[in-house]
């Protein structure tokens, strides 16, 4: 995750790739907190000199997100309680104790719903039944693969359901229609690969898809898949993705996230530099005619214009929209 942070940090300092901040928004109608591939981690990951995560930091951050009064809903997808399908005998007792402790903490922070991962589902029926009994939140895509859970959170009508890689797509379409009918925001929690998340997004037609099961450190900025926005939040509790949702006039949600815009600008900057370098080489080599170089120059101009448009301030909007950000759980956080 370090290279990702370094790139963002350089963009903020240099100002060369960061677009101007959009106009101030009113208070969001609802806020989504997304956690993926927690894997039973109670302590910081210990993978760097600045260990990230830790369930205490996560709980404190969730509490902090509630301080401004925005209605908050918390989703967890992917391996939640366990990090492997087959536990070594010496780890079984401690891992199960950790899972029970984690269920209690997730209760305390007010988790709305979860979808478990393959490592969770591989545990014994006795262990899973005990964890279900200790959980005050629904386990989706569990015994009934496409049950829709409806919540009213701060006046917002929320519909959420779950899916796995083996979920029947026709049943998912039916559940998606049910979820999007008479709801303001619909969310699908997924355990599977990136391809699974995109496939299930296309079949469900929901507003947001939480992609558990990717099992990667790098958080993925919101990506559009058909009509849905796919959300991800690293792994092992190293951070969480926070999505401020604004209801409005129209269908679908517009992504107004600085996170996504900064990432897109960085990609465009790389393409501009590569193409500009190519044009300079062609001009210096004298092996190419002006007619051969002209299309490359035109493409370079088009890329620069695209970048300028993306970097322009966002206009005010009354359409349905959202602003997502990744919160890395560093030692300096509560």
C-alpha positions in Angstrom: 0.0 0.0 0.0 3.0 2.3 0.4 3.5 3.1 -3.3 -0.2 4.0 -3.6 0.1 6.4 -0.7 3.3 7.9 -2.0 1.7 8.6 -5.4 -1.3 10.3 -3.7 1.0 12.3 -1.4 3.2 13.6 -4.3 0.1 14.6 -6.2 -1.2 16.6 -3.2 2.2 18.3 -2.6 3.1 19.1 -6.2 -0.4 20.0 -7.2 0.3 18.7 -10.7 -2.3 16.0 -10.8 -4.8 17.0 -8.2 -8.0 18.6 -9.5 -9.6 21.5 -7.7 -11.9 20.6 -4.9 -15.6 20.5 -5.8 -18.0 23.0 -4.3 -19.0 22.2 -0.6 -21.7 19.6 -0.4 -24.6 19.7 2.1 -24.7 17.0 4.7 -24.9 13.5 3.1 -28.2 11.6 3.4 -26.4 8.4 4.4 -22.9 7.2 4.8 -21.6 3.8 3.9 -18.6 2.3 5.8 -17.1 -0.6 3.8 -14.7 -3.3 5.2 -13.4 -6.1 3.0 -11.4 -9.3 3.8 -11.0 -8.6 7.5 -9.8 -12.2 8.0 -10.2 -12.3 11.7 -7.5 -9.7 12.4 -7.8 -8.1 15.8 -4.3 -6.6 15.9 -2.5 -4.4 13.3 -1.1 -6.3 10.4 2.5 -6.0 11.4 3.6 -6.0 7.8 5.5 -2.7 7.8 7.3 -0.4 10.1 4.0 1.5 10.5 1.6 -1.4 11.1 -1.8 -0.7 9.8 -5.2 -1.7 11.1 -6.2 -3.2 14.4 -9.8 -3.7 15.5 -9.6 -1.0 18.2 -8.6 1.6 15.6 -11.3 0.4 13.3 -14.0 0.7 16.0 -12.7 4.1 17.0 -12.9 5.3 13.3 -16.4 4.0 13.0 -17.3 6.0 16.2 -15.6 9.0 14.7 -17.7 8.7 11.5 -20.9 9.0 13.6 -19.9 12.3 15.3 -21.3 14.6 12.6 -24.8 13.0 12.8 -24.8 11.5 9.3 -26.7 8.2 9.4 -24.1 5.4 9.1 -24.3 1.9 7.8 -21.5 -0.6 8.0 -20.9 -3.5 5.6 -18.3 -6.3 5.8 -17.6 -8.7 2.9 -15.1 -11.4 2.2 -13.4 -13.6 4.8 -14.6 -12.0 8.0 -13.6 -14.3 10.9 -10.9 -16.6 9.6 -7.9 -16.2 7.3 -7.6 -19.7 5.9 -9.9 -22.6 5.2 -7.8 -25.2 7.0 -6.5 -24.2 10.4 -3.4 -25.8 11.8 -4.3 -27.8 14.9 -2.3 -25.5 17.2 -4.3 -22.5 15.9 -7.8 -23.8 16.1 -8.7 -22.8 19.7 -7.2 -19.3 19.5 -8.7 -18.6 16.0 -12.1 -19.6 17.2 -11.8 -17.4 20.3 -10.7 -14.5 18.1 -13.7 -15.1 15.9 -16.1 -14.9 18.8 -14.4 -11.7 20.1 -14.6 -10.2 16.7 -18.3 -11.0 16.4 -18.9 -9.1 19.7 -16.9 -6.1 18.4 -18.8 -6.0 15.1 -22.0 -6.0 17.2 -20.7 -3.0 19.1 -19.8 -1.0 16.1 -23.3 -1.6 14.6 -22.5 -3.7 11.5 -25.5 -3.7 9.2 -24.8 -6.9 7.3 -22.0 -9.2 6.3 -21.2 -11.7 3.5 -18.7 -14.3 4.7 -15.8 -15.7 2.6 -14.6 -19.2 1.7 -12.3 -19.4 4.7 -15.3 -18.7 7.0 -17.6 -21.1 5.3 -15.0 -23.9 5.4 -15.2 -24.0 9.2 -17.2 -26.6 11.1 -21.0 -26.3 11.3 -20.7 -26.1 15.1 -18.3 -23.2 14.9 -20.4 -21.3 12.3 -23.6 -21.9 14.2 -22.0 -20.5 17.4 -20.8 -17.4 15.5 -24.2 -16.8 13.9 -25.8 -17.0 17.3 -23.3 -14.5 18.6 -24.0 -12.0 15.7 -26.6 -9.3 16.0 -26.3 -8.7 12.2 -27.5 -10.8 9.3 -25.2 -13.1 7.4 -26.3 -12.7 3.8 -25.9 -15.3 1.0 -25.7 -17.8 3.8 -28.6 -20.2 4.1 -30.8 -18.2 1.7 -28.6 -16.9 -1.1 -30.7 -13.9 -2.2 -32.7 -12.7 0.8 -33.1 -8.9 0.7 -32.7 -7.0 4.0 -34.5 -3.7 4.2 -33.5 -0.9 6.6 -34.6 2.6 7.3 -31.6 4.6 8.3 -32.1 8.3 9.0 -35.1 8.4 6.6 -33.2 6.7 3.8 -34.7 3.4 2.5 -31.8 1.0 2.2 -32.0 -2.5 0.6 -29.0 -4.9 0.9 -28.4 -8.5 -0.1 -25.5 -10.8 -0.8 -24.0 -13.0 -3.4 -21.1 -15.4 -4.0 -19.4 -16.6 -7.2 -21.8 -19.6 -7.4 -25.0 -17.6 -6.9 -27.7 -18.3 -9.5 -27.8 -15.2 -11.8 -31.5 -15.4 -12.5 -32.3 -15.5 -8.8 -29.9 -12.6 -8.4 -31.7 -10.6 -11.1 -35.0 -11.2 -9.3 -33.5 -10.1 -6.0 -32.0 -7.1 -7.6 -35.4 -6.0 -8.9 -36.8 -6.5 -5.4 -33.9 -4.6 -3.8 -34.1 -1.6 -6.1 -37.9 -1.3 -5.9 -39.0 1.3 -3.4 -35.5 1.8 -2.0 -33.3 4.9 -2.1 -30.0 3.0 -2.0 -29.4 -0.6 -2.9 -26.2 -2.5 -2.0 -25.0 -6.0 -2.9 -22.3 -7.6 -0.8 -20.1 -10.0 -2.8 -17.5 -12.7 -2.0 -15.5 -13.6 -5.1 -13.0 -12.4 -7.6 -13.0 -9.1 -9.4 -14.6 -10.8 -12.3 -17.3 -12.2 -10.1 -18.0 -8.7 -8.6 -18.4 -7.3 -12.1 -20.6 -10.2 -13.3 -22.8 -10.0 -10.2 -23.0 -6.2 -10.5 -24.3 -6.6 -14.0 -26.9 -9.1 -13.1 -28.2 -7.3 -9.9 -28.5 -3.8 -11.2 -27.9 -2.3 -7.7 -26.4 1.0 -6.9 -23.3 -0.2 -5.0 -21.4 -3.5 -4.9 -19.0 -4.3 -2.1 -16.3 -6.5 -3.5 -15.0 -8.9 -0.8 -12.7 -11.7 -1.7 -10.1 -9.7 -3.7 -7.6 -10.2 -0.8 -5.3 -7.4 -1.7 -3.6 -4.6 0.2 -4.3 -1.9 -2.4 -7.7 -0.3 -2.0 -9.5 0.1 -5.3 -11.2 3.4 -6.1 -14.9 3.1 -7.1 -15.3 1.5 -10.5 -18.4 1.6 -12.7 -19.7 -1.8 -13.7 -22.9 -1.5 -15.8 -25.2 0.5 -13.6 -23.4 -0.3 -10.3 -20.4 1.2 -8.5 -18.0 -1.4 -7.2 -16.4 -0.6 -3.8 -13.4 -2.1 -2.1 -11.4 -1.4 1.1 -8.0 -3.3 1.3 -7.8 -6.3 3.7 -7.0 -7.4 7.2 -8.6 -4.2 8.6 -5.8 -2.0 7.3 -8.4 0.6 6.4 -12.0 1.2 5.4 -13.7 2.9 2.5 -16.2 5.6 3.4 -18.9 6.6 1.0 -21.0 9.7 1.5 -24.2 9.3 -0.4 -26.4 12.2 -1.5 -29.9 11.6 -2.8 -31.2 13.7 -5.7 -33.2 13.9 -8.9 -32.6 11.3 -11.5 -31.5 7.7 -11.8 -28.1 6.2 -10.9 -25.3 7.8 -8.8 -22.6 10.2 -10.1 -19.1 9.6 -8.7 -17.8 12.9 -7.4 -14.9 11.3 -5.4 -11.6 13.2 -5.3 -10.0 9.8 -4.9 -11.2 8.6 -8.3 -10.4 12.0 -10.0 -6.8 12.0 -8.6 -6.3 8.5 -9.8 -7.6 9.2 -13.2 -5.4 12.3 -13.5 -2.3 10.4 -12.6 -3.1 7.8 -15.3 -3.6 10.6 -17.8 -0.4 12.3 -16.8 1.5 9.1 -17.5 -0.1 8.7 -20.9 0.6 12.3 -21.8 4.3 12.0 -20.8 4.7 8.7 -22.7 3.1 10.1 -25.9 5.0 13.4 -25.6 8.3 11.5 -25.3 7.4 9.4 -28.3 6.6 12.5 -30.4 9.9 14.1 -29.3 11.8 10.9 -30.4 10.1 10.8 -33.7 10.8 14.5 -34.4 14.5 14.1 -33.5 15.1 10.9 -35.4 14.2 12.4 -38.8 12.9 8.9 -39.8 9.3 10.0 -39.8 7.5 12.4 -42.0 5.4 15.3 -40.8 2.3 13.5 -42.0 3.3 10.5 -39.9 3.9 12.6 -36.8 0.7 14.7 -37.1 -1.7 12.0 -35.8 0.5 11.5 -32.8 0.4 15.2 -32.1 -3.4 15.3 -32.5 -3.7 12.4 -30.0 -1.5 14.2 -27.6 -3.6 17.4 -27.9 -6.7 15.3 -27.3 -5.2 13.8 -24.1 -4.3 17.2 -22.8 -7.8 18.5 -23.4 -9.2 15.5 -21.7 -7.0 16.1 -18.7 -7.9 19.7 -18.5 -11.6 18.9 -18.5 -11.1 16.3 -15.8 -9.1 18.8 -13.7 -11.7 21.5 -13.9 -13.8 22.2 -10.8 -17.0 20.0 -10.6 -20.2 22.0 -11.0 -22.8 21.9 -8.3 -25.2 19.0 -8.8 -28.7 18.0 -7.6 -28.4 14.5 -9.1 -27.9 11.4 -7.0 -24.2 11.3 -6.2 -21.5 10.1 -3.9 -18.1 10.9 -2.6 -15.8 8.0 -1.6 -12.5 8.1 0.3 -10.2 5.5 1.8 -9.3 5.9 5.4 -6.0 4.1 6.2 -5.9 3.0 9.9 -2.5 4.3 10.9 -1.0 4.5 14.4 -1.8 8.2 14.5 -5.5 7.5 14.3 -7.6 7.0 17.5 
